[in-house]
Amino acid sequence: MTLQQLKYAITVADHQSMNEAAKELFISQPSLSNAIKELEKEIGISIFTRSNKGITISSDGAEFLGYARQVVEQASLLEEKYLGKSPAKIKFSVSTQHYSFAVNAFVDLITAYDSEYYDFMLRETRTYEIIEDVKNLTSEVGILYLNEFNRKVILKMLKENDLEFQELFTAKPHVFIGRNNPLAEKKIITLEDLEDYPFLSFEQGDYNSFYFAEEILSTLPRKKSIKVSDRATLFNLLIGLNGYTLCSGVISEALNGKDIIALPLAVGDEQMCIGYVTHKNATLSRLGELYIEKLKAAVEAQ
């Protein structure tokens, strides 16, 4: 087993494609495929499952790649320190629902990492895709919420994909509205108060199940409904149309400005359990551990 083979396997995992990985590595696809097969033969497991639809990471492969990433990262640090080589770009990725604390933690991670060379990705995306990203090790960490309505479905899906959920905090439901919204003077908002205002939510693409909705109470009928794909658009519409969305209430003024406010929603015992998802067969990298540390600190600072 060589360091080069480990780098090959990691690149294939990142791209989920032999062809794309070969392009990045500047080698032919057959050469890369043979190198991976030789590695799999040596270690006695199949890192990737191959089919007509492409390749996916096996359960054994997920565990192996977790260790491989650590070895490659440590080798890069050794080469930088003792051989004077320029450090390799370390890759790290997070997939998350649209939470400002996840962005704050990402900023803190990069600040703490303090390197001239890195290749990081913060992907604010759909619920199903968060699960897929962590399952396929495209991202080390995923961030999403559970509540009484979606818990069984989401946890079942996580279990089937060898993923684990760890709670960060529990929040009472809130409403995000613009500071100039007529409801902004209220201390607590009811569902009846919201009836005549546009409801804004994040679209979930082909997997538009109520269980994957990023907003609680997704099954309630509404007079006016608008779906968006990004946080900036949603906030612009909150202000421009006096719309609203349902959320945890955690907001960052530094990131989102002073024009959006969060007010409690009167919905009984409803709660949102927000946490992070990791692959149970993959060992977190040093950056993965550091991000979770920063994530917990960001939550405590809210």
N, C-alpha and C positions, 0 to 999 in steps of 0.2 A: 504494500500500500504506500503510495507516494503522496506528497503534498499536492502535486499537480492533479492527481486523480481526484483528490478531495475538492479542489477548486472546480474541476470539471463537473462533478456531481452537484455542487452547490449552484453553479451557473445553470445547469439543466433544470434544477428545481425552481430557480427563480423565474425562468422563462416558460416552464411547462412545455418545452419544445426543444427537440434536438437541433432542428434547423436554426432556430433563433439563437440558441446557445452557441452553436458552432460559429455563427457569424460574429458574435461578440468575442469568442476565443480565437478567431482567425485560424481555424482549422477546418478540415472537411467534415461533413456530417458523418460519413462512414468511419473516419478515424475517431471521432468523439464517441460514436455508438460502441465501437470496439473497446475503447478505453473504459467505458462504463461497464460493459459486460465483463471485462477482465477483473474490474474491481468487485463486482457483485460475486463473481466466481471465487475470488480470494477470500472475501469475508463471509460467504455462505448465505447471503440473503439477497432478495430482489429489492433494490432500492426503489425502482419504478415499476409500475404495472403498465404494460403496453397493450393498446387495443387499436382498432380502426379509427377511433375518435382522438387518438393521441396518447399521451402518457400522464399518469397520475402517480403521486407518491404513496407507496405502501406504508402500512403501519410500522413495519420494521425499518423502512427507509426514513420515516419521520424521526425516529429515535436516532438513527445513524447520523442524519444530517444535522441534528441538534449538536452532537458531539463534533462533527466535522467543522461546523462554523466556528466553534470555540478554538479548535486546533489551528485553523487558518488565521483567525484573528490574532492568536498568541504568536504564531510564526511571524506575522507581519510586524508585531511589536518587537520581537527579537531582532529581526533584520534591520529595523529602524534604529534600535539602540546600539547594536554591536557591529553591524556592517555598514552603517551610514546610508542605507538605502532610503529613498523616499517612501513613506508609508503607503501601503495600498489603500484604495478607497474602501472603507468598511461600509457594508450595506446594512440598513435597518429599516423596517417598515411597520407601520401601525395602521389598522383599519378601524374606523370608529363611526358611530352615529354622530350627530352634529352637537358636540358638547364643547363649550369654551374651555373647560378645565383640561380636556384632553389636549387642546392646542397649547395651553399654558405649560403643561407638563412637557410637551414636545420642545418648546422653546427652552425650558430649563435643562432638558437633556442635552441639547446641542451646546448650550452655554457651558455645561459641566464637562462635556466631552472635549471641547476646546482643541479641535484639530483643524489643520489646513485642508485635510483630505477626508471627505465623507460623501456618501451617496444615500441619503435618507428619504423616506417617503411617508407623508401623512395623508391617508386616504379617507376623507369623509364620504361615506358611501351607504348603500342600502344594506338592510339587515341580513338578507340572504347572502350577499356578497361578502360581508364581514366574516360570516361563518365559513364560506368557501375559501377566503383568503387565508384564514388561520389553519383550516384543514389542510390546505395545499402548501403551507409554510411560505406563502407569498408574503404574509405578515406574521410576525412573532406574537403580536398582541392584538386582540380585538376588543372593542368597548361597546356594550349595548345594555339594555335594561330588561328586567323581568317584572311582571306584575301578576296578579291573580288570573287575569285573562289569558296571557300568552305563556305562562311559566311551563306548563306541562308540555306544550308543543315545542318550545325552544329547547328545553332541557333534554327532551327525547332526541331532537335533532343533534344537539351537541354530543350526547352519549353515542349515538350511531356513528359519529365522525371522530371519536376519540378525543373530544375536547372537554375542557373543564372550565367552569364558571366560578369566579371568586368575587364576592361582594365587596364593593368599595364603600357605598353608603346607601341609606334609604331616605327617600324624599317624599314629602307630601306634594300632590299635584298643584301646579301653578298655571297661570295664564300669562303669556308674553303679549304685551300690547305696546303701542306707541305712547309716549309720554303725553301726547295731546289727544289721545282717545277720550271720548266722553266718559268711559268707565274708569279712567285713571284716578278719579277722586275717591273711588270706593276702597274700602279696606279688605273686603272679601267679595269675590265675584261668584255668581251662581250660573248654572247652565241656562237658566231663563234669561239672564242679563245678556247672554251671548247670541241669542237666537237670530237677531237681525244683522249680525256682523259676519263678514266673510271668514270662513275657517281655512287656515293655511296649513298644509301638511307636506311632508317630503314624499315624493313619488317613489314607488318600490319596483318599478319596471315589470318584468315578466312574472315576478313572484309577488304580486300585489295582494297577498293574503292579509286579512285583518290581523292575523297573528304576527306579521312582520312589520306592522305599522310602527313608526317611531313615536307616535303620539298615543296617549291613553284614550280610552273611550272611542276607539276607532269605528265601532259599529253603530254609533248614534246617527240618526238621520239629521241632515243639516240643510238649511235653505240655500246657503251659498258656500261653495267649496272650491278651493284653488290648490292644485298640487304644483310643487316646485322641486327643483333638483339641487339647489345649493342654499346655504345659509344667508349669504348676502342678499339674494333675491327675496327670500322670505322676509328678512328684516325690512327691506325697502317697501314691500307690500304691506307689512304691518303698519308702517308709517303712512304710506300714500293712500291706502284704502281703509284705514282704521280696522284692519283685520286683526286676527288673533291666532295663536297656536297654543297647544297644551304641552307642558314641559315639566321638568324637575324644579324649576325656579332658580337654578344655578346659572348665573350670567356674569360675564366679565366686562366691566365698564371700560377697562383698558383696551379690550379687543373690539367690543361692540358699540362703544360710545354711550352717551347719556340719553339717547332718544328712545331706548327700549327699556321697559320696566317689567318686573315680575310681580304678580299679585296672587295670593292664595285662591284656590278654587274650592268651593264648598261641595265636596262629593263624598261625604262620609268617611269611611275607613280606607278608601283607595290609597295605595302607595306604589311608588316606583323604586325597585331595587336595582341600582346601577352598579355594574361591575365589569371585570375584564375576563376575556376568554383566552386560554392558551391551549396548546396541543399537549396532551398528557404524555405522549411518547417522545416529545422533543425537549431537550434541556435548554432552558433559556440562555441566551448569550449574555455576556457582560452588559451589553447595551439594553437587552430586554429587561434584565434585573434592575438596571439603573432607571429605565423609563417607568417601571412600576413603582419604584421608590419615589420618583418625581410626581407620578400620578397621585399617590397617596398624600404627598405633601401639598399638591395643588388643591385637592379636595378639602383638606384640613384648613387651608387658607381662605376658603370661600366664606 
